[in-house]
Amino acid sequence: MVGRVPEDNRPRLGKPRRVGGDGEPEVFIADEQGDIAVAIERWNELATDVLVTEGVRGHAELSVLFVGEEAMTELNERFMGKSGPTDVLAFPIDAADMEVSPLPPVSTGPDRAPLDPGDLPLLLGDVVVCPAVAAQQAPEHAGNLDDELALLIVHGILHVLGHDHAEPVETEKMRARELALLEAHHWRGPAPAGFRQDHA
């Protein structure tokens, strides 16, 4: 798993905040590949449950995109500097410390209040998954494609929320969190025999 796009390839504005304006966390899923059928509603439910369990509150938005190998290869080369496709990439927006500049003057009319930046959704970021790569590595990794896709989605979301695995201590903490989230929201019980997390 490649994971989070390096800081020098994306704007980093500080530690991600976890509270948006009024509303509930929303996950938008797009299937932009035709290699492998994906259960959009199921993955939407998993992603939403993970966000809520991880403390995301209010109107927050996350996108999960399923892409083909060609598109993932382009993203991996552009943002990670690596050749070939990878299984998952995460693009955090990190809107915590962003200063909202006033919009240019516009007529709001007598019946409209001025825009309150606190009412805007918290844009968490994007998780991009390549089901074709997931299918290739699943037998030696998570065991089956279903568990592999679940692991990749959870892994990507944790990256968007600020987790990393650059150091051994971070890796151990992130794997423990992945396993806890998968047991709570994917298997709804203990991990099956044969499930492995010994990824990079």
ROSE-312376 format. One record per residue (C-alpha): x, y, z; residue in three letters. Coordinates in Angstrom, 1 decimal, always signed. Layout:
N
R     east    north       up   marpa
R        X        Y        Z     ala
...
END
This chain:
200
R     east    north       up   marpa
R     +0.0     +0.0     +0.0     met
R     +1.4     +3.3     -1.0     val
R     -0.9     +5.5     +1.1     gly
R     -0.9     +9.2     +1.6     arg
R     +0.5    +11.5     -1.0     val
R     +3.7    +13.2     +0.3     pro
R     +3.4    +16.6     +1.8     glu
R     +5.6    +18.2     -0.9     asp
R     +3.1    +17.1     -3.5     asn
R     +0.0    +18.5     -1.8     arg
R     -1.0    +21.5     +0.3     pro
R     -0.6    +20.8     +4.0     arg
R     -2.3    +23.2     +6.2     leu
R     -2.0    +21.5     +9.6     gly
R     -3.6    +18.7    +11.5     lys
R     -7.0    +17.8    +10.1     pro
R    -10.0    +19.0    +12.0     arg
R    -12.8    +16.6    +12.5     arg
R    -15.9    +18.8    +12.8     val
R    -17.8    +20.4     +9.9     gly
R    -20.9    +22.6     +9.8     gly
R    -24.4    +21.5    +10.5     asp
R    -25.2    +18.0     +9.1     gly
R    -23.7    +14.6     +9.0     glu
R    -20.6    +13.1     +7.3     pro
R    -21.2    +12.3     +3.6     glu
R    -19.2     +9.9     +1.4     val
R    -19.4    +10.2     -2.3     phe
R    -18.3     +7.1     -4.3     ile
R    -17.5     +7.0     -8.0     ala
R    -16.8     +3.9    -10.0     asp
R    -14.6     +5.0    -12.9     glu
R    -13.4     +1.5    -13.9     gln
R    -15.0     -1.4    -15.5     gly
R    -12.6     -4.2    -14.6     asp
R    -14.2     -5.4    -11.4     ile
R    -17.8     -4.9    -10.0     ala
R    -17.8     -2.9     -6.8     val
R    -20.7     -2.7     -4.3     ala
R    -21.0     +1.1     -4.1     ile
R    -23.6     +1.2     -1.3     glu
R    -21.7     -1.3     +0.8     arg
R    -18.4     +0.6     +0.5     trp
R    -20.3     +3.9     +1.2     asn
R    -21.6     +2.4     +4.4     glu
R    -18.2     +1.2     +5.5     leu
R    -16.5     +4.5     +4.8     ala
R    -19.3     +6.4     +6.6     thr
R    -19.1     +4.1     +9.7     asp
R    -15.3     +4.6     +9.8     val
R    -15.6     +8.4     +9.6     leu
R    -18.1     +8.4    +12.5     val
R    -16.0     +6.0    +14.6     thr
R    -12.9     +8.1    +14.0     glu
R    -14.7    +11.2    +15.5     gly
R    -15.7    +13.0    +12.3     val
R    -18.8    +15.1    +13.1     arg
R    -21.0    +17.6    +11.3     gly
R    -21.1    +18.1     +7.6     his
R    -17.9    +16.6     +6.3     ala
R    -17.3    +15.2     +2.8     glu
R    -15.1    +12.4     +1.7     leu
R    -14.8    +11.0     -1.9     ser
R    -13.9     +7.4     -2.7     val
R    -13.0     +6.7     -6.3     leu
R    -12.5     +3.3     -7.9     phe
R    -10.2     +3.6    -10.9     val
R     -8.5     +1.4    -13.5     gly
R     -4.9     +0.5    -13.7     glu
R     -4.1     +3.2    -16.3     glu
R     -5.6     +6.0    -14.2     ala
R     -3.9     +4.7    -11.1     met
R     -0.5     +4.5    -12.9     thr
R     -0.8     +8.1    -13.9     glu
R     -1.7     +9.2    -10.3     leu
R     +1.1     +7.1     -8.8     asn
R     +3.7     +8.6    -11.2     glu
R     +2.4    +12.1    -10.8     arg
R     +2.0    +12.3     -7.1     phe
R     +4.3     +9.6     -5.7     met
R     +7.0     +9.6     -8.4     gly
R     +6.7     +5.8     -8.8     lys
R     +6.1     +3.8    -11.9     ser
R     +3.2     +1.4    -12.4     gly
R     -0.2     +1.2    -10.6     pro
R     -0.7     +0.9     -6.9     thr
R     -3.6     -0.3     -4.8     asp
R     -4.6     +2.9     -2.9     val
R     -3.7     +6.6     -2.7     leu
R     -5.1     +9.1     -0.3     ala
R     -5.3    +12.9     -0.9     phe
R     -6.1    +14.7     +2.4     pro
R     -7.3    +18.3     +2.1     ile
R     -6.3    +19.2     +5.7     asp
R     -8.6    +22.2     +6.0     ala
R     -8.0    +22.8     +9.7     ala
R     -5.9    +25.9     +9.6     asp
R     -7.2    +27.3     +6.3     met
R     -8.1    +31.0     +6.6     glu
R    -11.3    +31.7     +4.7     val
R    -10.9    +34.9     +2.8     ser
R    -14.0    +36.9     +2.3     pro
R    -15.7    +36.4     -1.0     leu
R    -15.8    +39.3     -3.4     pro
R    -18.8    +41.5     -2.7     pro
R    -22.0    +40.1     -4.1     val
R    -25.5    +41.1     -3.7     ser
R    -27.0    +38.8     -1.1     thr
R    -30.4    +40.4     -1.3     gly
R    -32.6    +41.5     +1.6     pro
R    -33.6    +37.9     +2.4     asp
R    -30.2    +36.3     +2.5     arg
R    -27.7    +36.3     +5.4     ala
R    -24.0    +36.7     +4.6     pro
R    -22.1    +33.4     +4.0     leu
R    -20.9    +31.9     +7.3     asp
R    -17.7    +29.8     +6.6     pro
R    -18.7    +27.6     +9.6     gly
R    -21.7    +26.4     +7.6     asp
R    -19.5    +25.0     +4.8     leu
R    -18.8    +21.3     +4.7     pro
R    -15.4    +20.1     +6.0     leu
R    -13.7    +18.6     +2.9     leu
R    -11.7    +15.7     +4.2     leu
R    -10.2    +14.5     +0.9     gly
R    -10.2    +11.7     -1.6     asp
R     -9.3     +8.0     -1.4     val
R     -8.5     +6.4     -4.7     val
R     -8.6     +2.6     -5.0     val
R     -7.6     +0.4     -7.9     cys
R     -9.8     -2.8     -7.8     pro
R     -7.6     -4.5    -10.5     ala
R     -4.5     -4.2     -8.3     val
R     -6.5     -5.2     -5.3     ala
R     -7.6     -8.4     -7.1     ala
R     -4.0     -9.3     -8.0     gln
R     -2.6     -8.9     -4.5     gln
R     -5.6    -10.2     -2.5     ala
R     -4.7    -13.9     -2.4     pro
R     -1.3    -13.1     -0.8     glu
R     -2.5    -10.2     +1.3     his
R     -6.0    -10.0     +2.8     ala
R     -7.1    -13.4     +1.5     gly
R     -9.9    -12.4     -0.8     asn
R    -11.0     -9.4     -2.9     leu
R    -13.8     -8.4     -0.5     asp
R    -11.4     -8.1     +2.5     asp
R     -8.7     -6.5     +0.4     glu
R    -11.1     -3.7     -0.8     leu
R    -12.3     -3.2     +2.7     ala
R     -8.7     -2.9     +4.0     leu
R     -7.8     -0.5     +1.2     leu
R    -10.7     +1.8     +1.9     ile
R    -10.1     +1.8     +5.7     val
R     -6.3     +2.4     +5.1     his
R     -7.0     +5.3     +2.7     gly
R     -9.5     +6.9     +5.1     ile
R     -7.0     +6.7     +8.0     leu
R     -4.4     +8.4     +5.8     his
R     -6.9    +11.2     +5.0     val
R     -7.5    +11.6     +8.8     leu
R     -3.8    +12.0     +9.5     gly
R     -2.4     +8.5    +10.2     his
R     +0.8     +7.4     +8.5     asp
R     +3.2     +4.5     +8.5     his
R     +6.6     +6.0     +7.8     ala
R     +8.0     +4.9    +11.1     glu
R     +7.6     +1.4    +12.8     pro
R     +5.6     +2.9    +15.7     val
R     +3.2     +4.6    +13.3     glu
R     +2.8     +1.4    +11.3     thr
R     +1.9     -0.6    +14.4     glu
R     -0.6     +2.0    +15.5     lys
R     -2.2     +2.3    +12.0     met
R     -2.4     -1.5    +11.6     arg
R     -4.1     -1.9    +15.0     ala
R     -6.6     +0.8    +14.1     arg
R     -7.3     -0.8    +10.7     glu
R     -8.0     -4.1    +12.3     leu
R    -10.3     -2.7    +15.0     ala
R    -12.3     -0.8    +12.3     leu
R    -12.5     -3.8    +10.0     leu
R    -13.7     -6.0    +12.9     glu
R    -16.3     -3.4    +13.9     ala
R    -17.6     -2.5    +10.5     his
R    -16.6     -5.0     +7.9     his
R    -16.6     -8.4     +9.5     trp
R    -18.6     -7.4    +12.6     arg
R    -16.5     -9.8    +14.6     gly
R    -12.9    -11.2    +14.7     pro
R    -10.7    -11.1    +11.6     ala
R    -10.9    -14.3     +9.6     pro
R     -8.0    -16.8     +9.6     ala
R     -5.6    -15.9     +6.8     gly
R     -6.1    -12.2     +6.9     phe
R     -2.8    -10.4     +6.8     arg
R     -1.7     -6.8     +7.1     gln
R     +2.0     -7.3     +6.3     asp
R     +1.9     -4.6     +3.7     his
R     +4.4     -1.8     +3.1     ala
END
